Amino acid sequence: MYQFEEKYIVQDLETHEFLYPDPFGDVGQTPNIKSAGHYDTREDAISAGVEEIGNEFVIFSFFVRAEK
């Protein structure tokens, strides 16, 4: 049986874009959900939303197959 981990992504409700880690170690926004950054905890996702977006955002949780 496969093992799964819960992850979180953050979406800006004004621009409809998702937070993602850019190549320079900062956080940017992307319209592509596949490029969205995965946060390990809901608290990390909330912190990123508050720091990077500041006002209205939504957090989605989903499951990914765990790496062995």
C-alpha positions in Angstrom: 0.0 0.0 0.0 1.2 3.5 -0.8 2.0 6.1 1.9 0.7 9.6 1.4 1.6 13.0 2.9 -0.7 15.9 3.3 0.6 19.2 1.7 -0.8 22.7 1.4 -0.8 25.4 -1.3 -1.7 29.1 -1.0 -3.8 31.1 -3.5 -4.2 34.8 -3.5 -8.0 35.6 -3.8 -7.4 38.9 -5.5 -5.0 37.8 -8.3 -6.0 34.1 -8.2 -2.3 33.2 -8.4 -0.5 30.7 -6.2 2.6 31.2 -4.1 5.7 29.4 -5.3 9.5 29.4 -4.4 11.4 31.3 -7.0 14.9 30.3 -8.1 16.5 33.0 -5.9 15.1 31.6 -2.7 12.3 34.1 -2.4 8.6 33.6 -2.8 6.7 34.6 -6.0 3.3 34.1 -7.6 2.4 31.9 -10.5 -0.9 31.3 -12.3 0.1 27.6 -12.8 -1.1 25.4 -9.9 1.5 22.7 -10.8 4.2 25.3 -10.0 2.7 26.2 -6.7 4.9 25.7 -3.6 4.0 22.8 -1.3 4.0 23.6 2.4 4.4 20.8 4.9 2.1 22.3 7.6 -1.0 24.4 7.6 0.8 26.8 9.9 3.6 27.3 7.3 1.0 27.9 4.6 -0.8 30.5 6.8 2.5 32.3 7.6 3.4 32.4 3.9 0.0 33.8 3.1 0.2 36.5 5.7 3.7 37.5 4.8 3.5 37.4 1.0 -0.2 38.2 0.4 -1.3 40.0 3.5 -5.0 40.0 3.0 -7.4 37.5 1.5 -6.0 34.1 0.6 -7.2 30.5 0.6 -5.3 27.4 1.6 -5.9 24.1 -0.2 -4.8 20.7 1.3 -4.0 17.7 -0.9 -2.1 14.4 -0.7 1.1 13.4 -2.5 2.7 10.1 -2.6 5.4 9.9 0.1 9.0 9.4 -1.0 10.7 6.4 0.5 
